[in-house]
Amino acid sequence: MVQKQSNQENELPGGLSKPAQRALTGAGLLNLEDIANIREDELKKLHGIGPHAVETLRQALQEKGLSFAKK
């Protein structure tokens, strides 16, 4: 039986497409703190992550005082 993750475990910003959400959770990126630990170019390599998802994540990171990892 598959269990749904609680909102505490999966805290991705709203506005992401389902493919983007699946790409992030499949890579173990469940919240903004996880996403802040990878570089933007690494994120773009995930199947399902397009320009809209990158911009949505960038804005959500900035709102929390975070950013993508530096190169």
CHARMM-style PDB file with segment names, atoms N, HN, CA, C and O in Angstrom:
ATOM      1  N   MET     1       0.834  -1.176   0.000  1.00  0.00      PROA
ATOM      2  CA  MET     1       0.000   0.000   0.000  1.00  0.00      PROA
ATOM      3  C   MET     1       0.888   1.252   0.000  1.00  0.00      PROA
ATOM      4  O   MET     1       1.844   1.330   0.772  1.00  0.00      PROA
ATOM      5  N   VAL     2       0.584   2.207  -0.842  1.00  0.00      PROA
ATOM      6  HN  VAL     2      -0.192   2.143  -1.469  1.00  0.00      PROA
ATOM      7  CA  VAL     2       1.352   3.432  -0.933  1.00  0.00      PROA
ATOM      8  C   VAL     2       0.729   4.461  -0.001  1.00  0.00      PROA
ATOM      9  O   VAL     2      -0.480   4.690  -0.019  1.00  0.00      PROA
ATOM     10  N   GLN     3       1.583   5.078   0.814  1.00  0.00      PROA
ATOM     11  HN  GLN     3       2.566   4.892   0.828  1.00  0.00      PROA
ATOM     12  CA  GLN     3       1.107   6.099   1.724  1.00  0.00      PROA
ATOM     13  C   GLN     3       1.429   7.470   1.161  1.00  0.00      PROA
ATOM     14  O   GLN     3       2.504   7.686   0.602  1.00  0.00      PROA
ATOM     15  N   LYS     4       0.508   8.379   1.310  1.00  0.00      PROA
ATOM     16  HN  LYS     4      -0.366   8.203   1.764  1.00  0.00      PROA
ATOM     17  CA  LYS     4       0.759   9.758   0.904  1.00  0.00      PROA
ATOM     18  C   LYS     4       1.665  10.410   1.933  1.00  0.00      PROA
ATOM     19  O   LYS     4       1.583  10.128   3.129  1.00  0.00      PROA
ATOM     20  N   GLN     5       2.537  11.294   1.441  1.00  0.00      PROA
ATOM     21  HN  GLN     5       2.604  11.523   0.469  1.00  0.00      PROA
ATOM     22  CA  GLN     5       3.403  12.024   2.350  1.00  0.00      PROA
ATOM     23  C   GLN     5       2.627  13.166   2.973  1.00  0.00      PROA
ATOM     24  O   GLN     5       1.777  13.783   2.331  1.00  0.00      PROA
ATOM     25  N   SER     6       2.929  13.436   4.220  1.00  0.00      PROA
ATOM     26  HN  SER     6       3.619  12.935   4.741  1.00  0.00      PROA
ATOM     27  CA  SER     6       2.255  14.548   4.878  1.00  0.00      PROA
ATOM     28  C   SER     6       2.832  15.859   4.379  1.00  0.00      PROA
ATOM     29  O   SER     6       3.914  15.880   3.793  1.00  0.00      PROA
ATOM     30  N   ASN     7       2.125  16.943   4.605  1.00  0.00      PROA
ATOM     31  HN  ASN     7       1.246  16.925   5.081  1.00  0.00      PROA
ATOM     32  CA  ASN     7       2.605  18.253   4.204  1.00  0.00      PROA
ATOM     33  C   ASN     7       3.899  18.622   4.900  1.00  0.00      PROA
ATOM     34  O   ASN     7       4.679  19.410   4.365  1.00  0.00      PROA
ATOM     35  N   GLN     8       4.149  18.071   6.083  1.00  0.00      PROA
ATOM     36  HN  GLN     8       3.516  17.431   6.518  1.00  0.00      PROA
ATOM     37  CA  GLN     8       5.392  18.363   6.778  1.00  0.00      PROA
ATOM     38  C   GLN     8       6.572  17.748   6.038  1.00  0.00      PROA
ATOM     39  O   GLN     8       7.649  18.343   6.007  1.00  0.00      PROA
ATOM     40  N   GLU     9       6.397  16.585   5.449  1.00  0.00      PROA
ATOM     41  HN  GLU     9       5.522  16.102   5.474  1.00  0.00      PROA
ATOM     42  CA  GLU     9       7.481  15.916   4.747  1.00  0.00      PROA
ATOM     43  C   GLU     9       7.684  16.503   3.362  1.00  0.00      PROA
ATOM     44  O   GLU     9       8.818  16.603   2.895  1.00  0.00      PROA
ATOM     45  N   ASN    10       6.610  16.892   2.700  1.00  0.00      PROA
ATOM     46  HN  ASN    10       5.688  16.811   3.080  1.00  0.00      PROA
ATOM     47  CA  ASN    10       6.679  17.391   1.343  1.00  0.00      PROA
ATOM     48  C   ASN    10       6.198  18.833   1.334  1.00  0.00      PROA
ATOM     49  O   ASN    10       4.996  19.099   1.345  1.00  0.00      PROA
ATOM     50  N   GLU    11       7.146  19.757   1.314  1.00  0.00      PROA
ATOM     51  HN  GLU    11       8.122  19.541   1.305  1.00  0.00      PROA
ATOM     52  CA  GLU    11       6.806  21.176   1.393  1.00  0.00      PROA
ATOM     53  C   GLU    11       7.257  21.902   0.136  1.00  0.00      PROA
ATOM     54  O   GLU    11       7.967  22.905   0.210  1.00  0.00      PROA
ATOM     55  N   LEU    12       6.845  21.393  -1.016  1.00  0.00      PROA
ATOM     56  HN  LEU    12       6.269  20.578  -1.076  1.00  0.00      PROA
ATOM     57  CA  LEU    12       7.182  22.051  -2.269  1.00  0.00      PROA
ATOM     58  C   LEU    12       6.215  23.204  -2.504  1.00  0.00      PROA
ATOM     59  O   LEU    12       5.057  23.142  -2.093  1.00  0.00      PROA
ATOM     60  N   PRO    13       6.687  24.252  -3.162  1.00  0.00      PROA
ATOM     61  CA  PRO    13       5.806  25.399  -3.397  1.00  0.00      PROA
ATOM     62  C   PRO    13       4.667  25.057  -4.347  1.00  0.00      PROA
ATOM     63  O   PRO    13       4.789  24.159  -5.181  1.00  0.00      PROA
ATOM     64  N   GLY    14       3.557  25.783  -4.215  1.00  0.00      PROA
ATOM     65  HN  GLY    14       3.458  26.512  -3.538  1.00  0.00      PROA
ATOM     66  CA  GLY    14       2.446  25.616  -5.125  1.00  0.00      PROA
ATOM     67  C   GLY    14       2.811  26.150  -6.506  1.00  0.00      PROA
ATOM     68  O   GLY    14       3.775  26.900  -6.657  1.00  0.00      PROA
ATOM     69  N   GLY    15       2.051  25.766  -7.484  1.00  0.00      PROA
ATOM     70  HN  GLY    15       1.267  25.156  -7.361  1.00  0.00      PROA
ATOM     71  CA  GLY    15       2.285  26.261  -8.835  1.00  0.00      PROA
ATOM     72  C   GLY    15       3.192  25.380  -9.664  1.00  0.00      PROA
ATOM     73  O   GLY    15       3.414  25.659 -10.843  1.00  0.00      PROA
ATOM     74  N   LEU    16       3.726  24.314  -9.070  1.00  0.00      PROA
ATOM     75  HN  LEU    16       3.546  24.087  -8.112  1.00  0.00      PROA
ATOM     76  CA  LEU    16       4.567  23.396  -9.838  1.00  0.00      PROA
ATOM     77  C   LEU    16       3.697  22.372 -10.547  1.00  0.00      PROA
ATOM     78  O   LEU    16       2.707  21.895  -9.991  1.00  0.00      PROA
ATOM     79  N   SER    17       4.068  22.039 -11.767  1.00  0.00      PROA
ATOM     80  HN  SER    17       4.872  22.427 -12.218  1.00  0.00      PROA
ATOM     81  CA  SER    17       3.324  21.022 -12.511  1.00  0.00      PROA
ATOM     82  C   SER    17       3.521  19.657 -11.855  1.00  0.00      PROA
ATOM     83  O   SER    17       4.461  19.455 -11.086  1.00  0.00      PROA
ATOM     84  N   LYS    18       2.637  18.742 -12.164  1.00  0.00      PROA
ATOM     85  HN  LYS    18       1.873  18.907 -12.788  1.00  0.00      PROA
ATOM     86  CA  LYS    18       2.753  17.384 -11.615  1.00  0.00      PROA
ATOM     87  C   LYS    18       4.065  16.731 -12.044  1.00  0.00      PROA
ATOM     88  O   LYS    18       4.716  16.099 -11.212  1.00  0.00      PROA
ATOM     89  N   PRO    19       4.488  16.857 -13.326  1.00  0.00      PROA
ATOM     90  CA  PRO    19       5.789  16.268 -13.692  1.00  0.00      PROA
ATOM     91  C   PRO    19       6.947  16.860 -12.886  1.00  0.00      PROA
ATOM     92  O   PRO    19       7.867  16.138 -12.503  1.00  0.00      PROA
ATOM     93  N   ALA    20       6.905  18.158 -12.631  1.00  0.00      PROA
ATOM     94  HN  ALA    20       6.158  18.745 -12.942  1.00  0.00      PROA
ATOM     95  CA  ALA    20       7.962  18.790 -11.838  1.00  0.00      PROA
ATOM     96  C   ALA    20       7.933  18.268 -10.404  1.00  0.00      PROA
ATOM     97  O   ALA    20       8.982  17.985  -9.824  1.00  0.00      PROA
ATOM     98  N   GLN    21       6.746  18.139  -9.835  1.00  0.00      PROA
ATOM     99  HN  GLN    21       5.895  18.369 -10.306  1.00  0.00      PROA
ATOM    100  CA  GLN    21       6.630  17.611  -8.477  1.00  0.00      PROA
ATOM    101  C   GLN    21       7.176  16.188  -8.399  1.00  0.00      PROA
ATOM    102  O   GLN    21       7.894  15.843  -7.461  1.00  0.00      PROA
ATOM    103  N   ARG    22       6.829  15.360  -9.394  1.00  0.00      PROA
ATOM    104  HN  ARG    22       6.246  15.641 -10.156  1.00  0.00      PROA
ATOM    105  CA  ARG    22       7.326  13.978  -9.412  1.00  0.00      PROA
ATOM    106  C   ARG    22       8.843  13.943  -9.566  1.00  0.00      PROA
ATOM    107  O   ARG    22       9.512  13.130  -8.928  1.00  0.00      PROA
ATOM    108  N   ALA    23       9.390  14.819 -10.406  1.00  0.00      PROA
ATOM    109  HN  ALA    23       8.847  15.479 -10.924  1.00  0.00      PROA
ATOM    110  CA  ALA    23      10.840  14.863 -10.607  1.00  0.00      PROA
ATOM    111  C   ALA    23      11.549  15.207  -9.299  1.00  0.00      PROA
ATOM    112  O   ALA    23      12.547  14.581  -8.939  1.00  0.00      PROA
ATOM    113  N   LEU    24      11.029  16.199  -8.599  1.00  0.00      PROA
ATOM    114  HN  LEU    24      10.218  16.707  -8.891  1.00  0.00      PROA
ATOM    115  CA  LEU    24      11.654  16.615  -7.350  1.00  0.00      PROA
ATOM    116  C   LEU    24      11.549  15.540  -6.274  1.00  0.00      PROA
ATOM    117  O   LEU    24      12.546  15.209  -5.632  1.00  0.00      PROA
ATOM    118  N   THR    25      10.365  14.999  -6.072  1.00  0.00      PROA
ATOM    119  HN  THR    25       9.555  15.268  -6.593  1.00  0.00      PROA
ATOM    120  CA  THR    25      10.206  13.980  -5.030  1.00  0.00      PROA
ATOM    121  C   THR    25      10.982  12.718  -5.396  1.00  0.00      PROA
ATOM    122  O   THR    25      11.533  12.054  -4.518  1.00  0.00      PROA
ATOM    123  N   GLY    26      11.028  12.383  -6.686  1.00  0.00      PROA
ATOM    124  HN  GLY    26      10.581  12.923  -7.399  1.00  0.00      PROA
ATOM    125  CA  GLY    26      11.792  11.215  -7.131  1.00  0.00      PROA
ATOM    126  C   GLY    26      13.282  11.367  -6.868  1.00  0.00      PROA
ATOM    127  O   GLY    26      13.988  10.379  -6.669  1.00  0.00      PROA
ATOM    128  N   ALA    27      13.758  12.612  -6.868  1.00  0.00      PROA
ATOM    129  HN  ALA    27      13.183  13.415  -7.030  1.00  0.00      PROA
ATOM    130  CA  ALA    27      15.171  12.891  -6.592  1.00  0.00      PROA
ATOM    131  C   ALA    27      15.422  13.110  -5.100  1.00  0.00      PROA
ATOM    132  O   ALA    27      16.544  13.414  -4.697  1.00  0.00      PROA
ATOM    133  N   GLY    28      14.378  12.957  -4.281  1.00  0.00      PROA
ATOM    134  HN  GLY    28      13.466  12.710  -4.608  1.00  0.00      PROA
ATOM    135  CA  GLY    28      14.532  13.124  -2.845  1.00  0.00      PROA
ATOM    136  C   GLY    28      14.528  14.574  -2.390  1.00  0.00      PROA
ATOM    137  O   GLY    28      14.945  14.886  -1.275  1.00  0.00      PROA
ATOM    138  N   LEU    29      14.053  15.462  -3.262  1.00  0.00      PROA
ATOM    139  HN  LEU    29      13.714  15.209  -4.168  1.00  0.00      PROA
ATOM    140  CA  LEU    29      13.981  16.890  -2.938  1.00  0.00      PROA
ATOM    141  C   LEU    29      12.559  17.193  -2.483  1.00  0.00      PROA
ATOM    142  O   LEU    29      11.670  17.437  -3.300  1.00  0.00      PROA
ATOM    143  N   LEU    30      12.357  17.174  -1.173  1.00  0.00      PROA
ATOM    144  HN  LEU    30      13.079  16.975  -0.509  1.00  0.00      PROA
ATOM    145  CA  LEU    30      11.007  17.244  -0.624  1.00  0.00      PROA
ATOM    146  C   LEU    30      10.623  18.611  -0.084  1.00  0.00      PROA
ATOM    147  O   LEU    30       9.452  18.861   0.204  1.00  0.00      PROA
ATOM    148  N   ASN    31      11.609  19.503   0.057  1.00  0.00      PROA
ATOM    149  HN  ASN    31      12.560  19.301  -0.177  1.00  0.00      PROA
ATOM    150  CA  ASN    31      11.306  20.831   0.569  1.00  0.00      PROA
ATOM    151  C   ASN    31      12.333  21.821   0.032  1.00  0.00      PROA
ATOM    152  O   ASN    31      13.291  21.429  -0.634  1.00  0.00      PROA
ATOM    153  N   LEU    32      12.134  23.088   0.322  1.00  0.00      PROA
ATOM    154  HN  LEU    32      11.356  23.406   0.864  1.00  0.00      PROA
ATOM    155  CA  LEU    32      13.017  24.130  -0.208  1.00  0.00      PROA
ATOM    156  C   LEU    32      14.437  24.010   0.325  1.00  0.00      PROA
ATOM    157  O   LEU    32      15.386  24.354  -0.380  1.00  0.00      PROA
ATOM    158  N   GLU    33      14.602  23.534   1.546  1.00  0.00      PROA
ATOM    159  HN  GLU    33      13.831  23.255   2.119  1.00  0.00      PROA
ATOM    160  CA  GLU    33      15.939  23.357   2.100  1.00  0.00      PROA
ATOM    161  C   GLU    33      16.710  22.316   1.295  1.00  0.00      PROA
ATOM    162  O   GLU    33      17.905  22.481   1.051  1.00  0.00      PROA
ATOM    163  N   ASP    34      16.036  21.246   0.883  1.00  0.00      PROA
ATOM    164  HN  ASP    34      15.065  21.112   1.082  1.00  0.00      PROA
ATOM    165  CA  ASP    34      16.674  20.232   0.030  1.00  0.00      PROA
ATOM    166  C   ASP    34      17.083  20.840  -1.304  1.00  0.00      PROA
ATOM    167  O   ASP    34      18.191  20.604  -1.786  1.00  0.00      PROA
ATOM    168  N   ILE    35      16.192  21.620  -1.897  1.00  0.00      PROA
ATOM    169  HN  ILE    35      15.292  21.812  -1.505  1.00  0.00      PROA
ATOM    170  CA  ILE    35      16.442  22.221  -3.205  1.00  0.00      PROA
ATOM    171  C   ILE    35      17.588  23.217  -3.128  1.00  0.00      PROA
ATOM    172  O   ILE    35      18.353  23.355  -4.084  1.00  0.00      PROA
ATOM    173  N   ALA    36      17.716  23.906  -2.012  1.00  0.00      PROA
ATOM    174  HN  ALA    36      17.096  23.794  -1.236  1.00  0.00      PROA
ATOM    175  CA  ALA    36      18.795  24.883  -1.842  1.00  0.00      PROA
ATOM    176  C   ALA    36      20.172  24.218  -1.794  1.00  0.00      PROA
ATOM    177  O   ALA    36      21.193  24.896  -1.911  1.00  0.00      PROA
ATOM    178  N   ASN    37      20.201  22.913  -1.625  1.00  0.00      PROA
ATOM    179  HN  ASN    37      19.372  22.362  -1.529  1.00  0.00      PROA
ATOM    180  CA  ASN    37      21.475  22.196  -1.547  1.00  0.00      PROA
ATOM    181  C   ASN    37      21.981  21.715  -2.899  1.00  0.00      PROA
ATOM    182  O   ASN    37      23.047  21.104  -2.972  1.00  0.00      PROA
ATOM    183  N   ILE    38      21.231  21.981  -3.980  1.00  0.00      PROA
ATOM    184  HN  ILE    38      20.365  22.478  -3.921  1.00  0.00      PROA
ATOM    185  CA  ILE    38      21.712  21.573  -5.299  1.00  0.00      PROA
ATOM    186  C   ILE    38      21.858  22.802  -6.189  1.00  0.00      PROA
ATOM    187  O   ILE    38      21.232  23.837  -5.959  1.00  0.00      PROA
ATOM    188  N   ARG    39      22.693  22.662  -7.202  1.00  0.00      PROA
ATOM    189  HN  ARG    39      23.202  21.822  -7.388  1.00  0.00      PROA
ATOM    190  CA  ARG    39      22.903  23.760  -8.143  1.00  0.00      PROA
ATOM    191  C   ARG    39      21.754  23.805  -9.145  1.00  0.00      PROA
ATOM    192  O   ARG    39      21.111  22.793  -9.424  1.00  0.00      PROA
ATOM    193  N   GLU    40      21.514  24.990  -9.676  1.00  0.00      PROA
ATOM    194  HN  GLU    40      22.036  25.812  -9.450  1.00  0.00      PROA
ATOM    195  CA  GLU    40      20.437  25.172 -10.650  1.00  0.00      PROA
ATOM    196  C   GLU    40      20.658  24.295 -11.880  1.00  0.00      PROA
ATOM    197  O   GLU    40      19.700  23.728 -12.405  1.00  0.00      PROA
ATOM    198  N   ASP    41      21.892  24.172 -12.348  1.00  0.00      PROA
ATOM    199  HN  ASP    41      22.671  24.633 -11.922  1.00  0.00      PROA
ATOM    200  CA  ASP    41      22.145  23.346 -13.531  1.00  0.00      PROA
ATOM    201  C   ASP    41      21.849  21.874 -13.259  1.00  0.00      PROA
ATOM    202  O   ASP    41      21.435  21.154 -14.168  1.00  0.00      PROA
ATOM    203  N   GLU    42      22.052  21.415 -12.026  1.00  0.00      PROA
ATOM    204  HN  GLU    42      22.388  21.999 -11.288  1.00  0.00      PROA
ATOM    205  CA  GLU    42      21.706  20.038 -11.667  1.00  0.00      PROA
ATOM    206  C   GLU    42      20.185  19.859 -11.674  1.00  0.00      PROA
ATOM    207  O   GLU    42      19.670  18.842 -12.139  1.00  0.00      PROA
ATOM    208  N   LEU    43      19.489  20.849 -11.160  1.00  0.00      PROA
ATOM    209  HN  LEU    43      19.907  21.675 -10.783  1.00  0.00      PROA
ATOM    210  CA  LEU    43      18.032  20.804 -11.120  1.00  0.00      PROA
ATOM    211  C   LEU    43      17.451  20.696 -12.531  1.00  0.00      PROA
ATOM    212  O   LEU    43      16.519  19.929 -12.772  1.00  0.00      PROA
ATOM    213  N   LYS    44      18.012  21.473 -13.457  1.00  0.00      PROA
ATOM    214  HN  LYS    44      18.769  22.096 -13.261  1.00  0.00      PROA
ATOM    215  CA  LYS    44      17.513  21.489 -14.835  1.00  0.00      PROA
ATOM    216  C   LYS    44      17.697  20.157 -15.543  1.00  0.00      PROA
ATOM    217  O   LYS    44      17.029  19.900 -16.544  1.00  0.00      PROA
ATOM    218  N   LYS    45      18.583  19.306 -15.049  1.00  0.00      PROA
ATOM    219  HN  LYS    45      19.126  19.515 -14.235  1.00  0.00      PROA
ATOM    220  CA  LYS    45      18.814  17.995 -15.661  1.00  0.00      PROA
ATOM    221  C   LYS    45      17.708  16.993 -15.340  1.00  0.00      PROA
ATOM    222  O   LYS    45      17.589  15.964 -16.004  1.00  0.00      PROA
ATOM    223  N   LEU    46      16.907  17.289 -14.331  1.00  0.00      PROA
ATOM    224  HN  LEU    46      17.004  18.125 -13.791  1.00  0.00      PROA
ATOM    225  CA  LEU    46      15.834  16.367 -13.945  1.00  0.00      PROA
ATOM    226  C   LEU    46      14.723  16.390 -14.988  1.00  0.00      PROA
ATOM    227  O   LEU    46      14.256  17.459 -15.380  1.00  0.00      PROA
ATOM    228  N   HSD    47      14.307  15.223 -15.432  1.00  0.00      PROA
ATOM    229  HN  HSD    47      14.687  14.355 -15.113  1.00  0.00      PROA
ATOM    230  CA  HSD    47      13.210  15.126 -16.393  1.00  0.00      PROA
ATOM    231  C   HSD    47      11.935  15.615 -15.723  1.00  0.00      PROA
ATOM    232  O   HSD    47      11.536  15.101 -14.678  1.00  0.00      PROA
ATOM    233  N   GLY    48      11.302  16.610 -16.330  1.00  0.00      PROA
ATOM    234  HN  GLY    48      11.627  17.028 -17.179  1.00  0.00      PROA
ATOM    235  CA  GLY    48      10.082  17.173 -15.770  1.00  0.00      PROA
ATOM    236  C   GLY    48      10.285  18.583 -15.231  1.00  0.00      PROA
ATOM    237  O   GLY    48       9.320  19.269 -14.894  1.00  0.00      PROA
ATOM    238  N   ILE    49      11.542  19.016 -15.149  1.00  0.00      PROA
ATOM    239  HN  ILE    49      12.326  18.459 -15.423  1.00  0.00      PROA
ATOM    240  CA  ILE    49      11.843  20.355 -14.662  1.00  0.00      PROA
ATOM    241  C   ILE    49      12.128  21.258 -15.852  1.00  0.00      PROA
ATOM    242  O   ILE    49      13.118  21.077 -16.560  1.00  0.00      PROA
ATOM    243  N   GLY    50      11.259  22.220 -16.061  1.00  0.00      PROA
ATOM    244  HN  GLY    50      10.455  22.366 -15.486  1.00  0.00      PROA
ATOM    245  CA  GLY    50      11.419  23.164 -17.160  1.00  0.00      PROA
ATOM    246  C   GLY    50      11.642  24.565 -16.634  1.00  0.00      PROA
ATOM    247  O   GLY    50      11.767  24.767 -15.426  1.00  0.00      PROA
ATOM    248  N   PRO    51      11.694  25.540 -17.539  1.00  0.00      PROA
ATOM    249  CA  PRO    51      11.946  26.932 -17.137  1.00  0.00      PROA
ATOM    250  C   PRO    51      10.942  27.472 -16.124  1.00  0.00      PROA
ATOM    251  O   PRO    51      11.319  28.205 -15.210  1.00  0.00      PROA
ATOM    252  N   HSD    52       9.670  27.117 -16.278  1.00  0.00      PROA
ATOM    253  HN  HSD    52       9.364  26.522 -17.020  1.00  0.00      PROA
ATOM    254  CA  HSD    52       8.651  27.602 -15.336  1.00  0.00      PROA
ATOM    255  C   HSD    52       8.912  27.058 -13.931  1.00  0.00      PROA
ATOM    256  O   HSD    52       8.815  27.796 -12.951  1.00  0.00      PROA
ATOM    257  N   ALA    53       9.240  25.777 -13.833  1.00  0.00      PROA
ATOM    258  HN  ALA    53       9.318  25.177 -14.629  1.00  0.00      PROA
ATOM    259  CA  ALA    53       9.509  25.174 -12.525  1.00  0.00      PROA
ATOM    260  C   ALA    53      10.736  25.818 -11.880  1.00  0.00      PROA
ATOM    261  O   ALA    53      10.738  26.092 -10.680  1.00  0.00      PROA
ATOM    262  N   VAL    54      11.775  26.057 -12.675  1.00  0.00      PROA
ATOM    263  HN  VAL    54      11.774  25.834 -13.650  1.00  0.00      PROA
ATOM    264  CA  VAL    54      12.988  26.675 -12.136  1.00  0.00      PROA
ATOM    265  C   VAL    54      12.670  28.062 -11.585  1.00  0.00      PROA
ATOM    266  O   VAL    54      13.114  28.412 -10.492  1.00  0.00      PROA
ATOM    267  N   GLU    55      11.909  28.848 -12.331  1.00  0.00      PROA
ATOM    268  HN  GLU    55      11.548  28.563 -13.219  1.00  0.00      PROA
ATOM    269  CA  GLU    55      11.565  30.201 -11.884  1.00  0.00      PROA
ATOM    270  C   GLU    55      10.679  30.156 -10.634  1.00  0.00      PROA
ATOM    271  O   GLU    55      10.868  30.950  -9.712  1.00  0.00      PROA
ATOM    272  N   THR    56       9.718  29.236 -10.601  1.00  0.00      PROA
ATOM    273  HN  THR    56       9.564  28.591 -11.350  1.00  0.00      PROA
ATOM    274  CA  THR    56       8.850  29.082  -9.430  1.00  0.00      PROA
ATOM    275  C   THR    56       9.680  28.737  -8.199  1.00  0.00      PROA
ATOM    276  O   THR    56       9.462  29.288  -7.120  1.00  0.00      PROA
ATOM    277  N   LEU    57      10.630  27.824  -8.365  1.00  0.00      PROA
ATOM    278  HN  LEU    57      10.807  27.376  -9.241  1.00  0.00      PROA
ATOM    279  CA  LEU    57      11.479  27.422  -7.247  1.00  0.00      PROA
ATOM    280  C   LEU    57      12.413  28.555  -6.833  1.00  0.00      PROA
ATOM    281  O   LEU    57      12.636  28.765  -5.641  1.00  0.00      PROA
ATOM    282  N   ARG    58      12.959  29.283  -7.799  1.00  0.00      PROA
ATOM    283  HN  ARG    58      12.777  29.112  -8.767  1.00  0.00      PROA
ATOM    284  CA  ARG    58      13.848  30.406  -7.487  1.00  0.00      PROA
ATOM    285  C   ARG    58      13.105  31.440  -6.627  1.00  0.00      PROA
ATOM    286  O   ARG    58      13.636  31.918  -5.625  1.00  0.00      PROA
ATOM    287  N   GLN    59      11.885  31.774  -7.027  1.00  0.00      PROA
ATOM    288  HN  GLN    59      11.454  31.385  -7.841  1.00  0.00      PROA
ATOM    289  CA  GLN    59      11.105  32.756  -6.280  1.00  0.00      PROA
ATOM    290  C   GLN    59      10.771  32.254  -4.880  1.00  0.00      PROA
ATOM    291  O   GLN    59      10.846  33.010  -3.912  1.00  0.00      PROA
ATOM    292  N   ALA    60      10.400  30.976  -4.772  1.00  0.00      PROA
ATOM    293  HN  ALA    60      10.339  30.361  -5.559  1.00  0.00      PROA
ATOM    294  CA  ALA    60      10.069  30.409  -3.461  1.00  0.00      PROA
ATOM    295  C   ALA    60      11.294  30.389  -2.559  1.00  0.00      PROA
ATOM    296  O   ALA    60      11.188  30.666  -1.364  1.00  0.00      PROA
ATOM    297  N   LEU    61      12.454  30.066  -3.118  1.00  0.00      PROA
ATOM    298  HN  LEU    61      12.540  29.841  -4.089  1.00  0.00      PROA
ATOM    299  CA  LEU    61      13.694  30.085  -2.342  1.00  0.00      PROA
ATOM    300  C   LEU    61      13.986  31.497  -1.837  1.00  0.00      PROA
ATOM    301  O   LEU    61      14.316  31.689  -0.667  1.00  0.00      PROA
ATOM    302  N   GLN    62      13.865  32.476  -2.722  1.00  0.00      PROA
ATOM    303  HN  GLN    62      13.597  32.320  -3.673  1.00  0.00      PROA
ATOM    304  CA  GLN    62      14.142  33.865  -2.344  1.00  0.00      PROA
ATOM    305  C   GLN    62      13.226  34.329  -1.223  1.00  0.00      PROA
ATOM    306  O   GLN    62      13.659  35.047  -0.322  1.00  0.00      PROA
ATOM    307  N   GLU    63      11.960  33.922  -1.274  1.00  0.00      PROA
ATOM    308  HN  GLU    63      11.609  33.339  -2.006  1.00  0.00      PROA
ATOM    309  CA  GLU    63      11.013  34.320  -0.233  1.00  0.00      PROA
ATOM    310  C   GLU    63      11.417  33.779   1.136  1.00  0.00      PROA
ATOM    311  O   GLU    63      11.074  34.363   2.165  1.00  0.00      PROA
ATOM    312  N   LYS    64      12.144  32.666   1.147  1.00  0.00      PROA
ATOM    313  HN  LYS    64      12.422  32.192   0.312  1.00  0.00      PROA
ATOM    314  CA  LYS    64      12.593  32.053   2.410  1.00  0.00      PROA
ATOM    315  C   LYS    64      14.035  32.458   2.740  1.00  0.00      PROA
ATOM    316  O   LYS    64      14.607  31.971   3.715  1.00  0.00      PROA
ATOM    317  N   GLY    65      14.616  33.341   1.935  1.00  0.00      PROA
ATOM    318  HN  GLY    65      14.151  33.736   1.143  1.00  0.00      PROA
ATOM    319  CA  GLY    65      15.991  33.761   2.175  1.00  0.00      PROA
ATOM    320  C   GLY    65      17.017  32.726   1.740  1.00  0.00      PROA
ATOM    321  O   GLY    65      18.148  32.719   2.226  1.00  0.00      PROA
ATOM    322  N   LEU    66      16.618  31.854   0.823  1.00  0.00      PROA
ATOM    323  HN  LEU    66      15.700  31.860   0.429  1.00  0.00      PROA
ATOM    324  CA  LEU    66      17.484  30.781   0.331  1.00  0.00      PROA
ATOM    325  C   LEU    66      17.808  31.017  -1.137  1.00  0.00      PROA
ATOM    326  O   LEU    66      17.239  31.906  -1.770  1.00  0.00      PROA
ATOM    327  N   SER    67      18.727  30.217  -1.678  1.00  0.00      PROA
ATOM    328  HN  SER    67      19.189  29.495  -1.164  1.00  0.00      PROA
ATOM    329  CA  SER    67      19.031  30.241  -3.095  1.00  0.00      PROA
ATOM    330  C   SER    67      19.573  28.877  -3.494  1.00  0.00      PROA
ATOM    331  O   SER    67      19.870  28.036  -2.645  1.00  0.00      PROA
ATOM    332  N   PHE    68      19.696  28.671  -4.806  1.00  0.00      PROA
ATOM    333  HN  PHE    68      19.454  29.354  -5.496  1.00  0.00      PROA
ATOM    334  CA  PHE    68      20.316  27.434  -5.276  1.00  0.00      PROA
ATOM    335  C   PHE    68      21.772  27.413  -4.825  1.00  0.00      PROA
ATOM    336  O   PHE    68      22.373  28.463  -4.598  1.00  0.00      PROA
ATOM    337  N   ALA    69      22.335  26.213  -4.696  1.00  0.00      PROA
ATOM    338  HN  ALA    69      21.846  25.360  -4.880  1.00  0.00      PROA
ATOM    339  CA  ALA    69      23.743  26.097  -4.325  1.00  0.00      PROA
ATOM    340  C   ALA    69      24.601  26.755  -5.384  1.00  0.00      PROA
ATOM    341  O   ALA    69      24.232  26.785  -6.558  1.00  0.00      PROA
ATOM    342  N   LYS    70      25.734  27.278  -4.979  1.00  0.00      PROA
ATOM    343  HN  LYS    70      26.033  27.254  -4.025  1.00  0.00      PROA
ATOM    344  CA  LYS    70      26.638  27.943  -5.911  1.00  0.00      PROA
ATOM    345  C   LYS    70      27.470  26.900  -6.662  1.00  0.00      PROA
ATOM    346  O   LYS    70      27.708  25.794  -6.175  1.00  0.00      PROA
ATOM    347  N   LYS    71      27.897  27.283  -7.846  1.00  0.00      PROA
ATOM    348  HN  LYS    71      27.704  28.181  -8.242  1.00  0.00      PROA
ATOM    349  CA  LYS    71      28.690  26.376  -8.685  1.00  0.00      PROA
ATOM    350  C   LYS    71      30.076  26.162  -8.132  1.00  0.00      PROA
ATOM    351  OT1 LYS    71      30.868  25.425  -8.719  1.00  0.00      PROA
TER     352      LYS     71
END
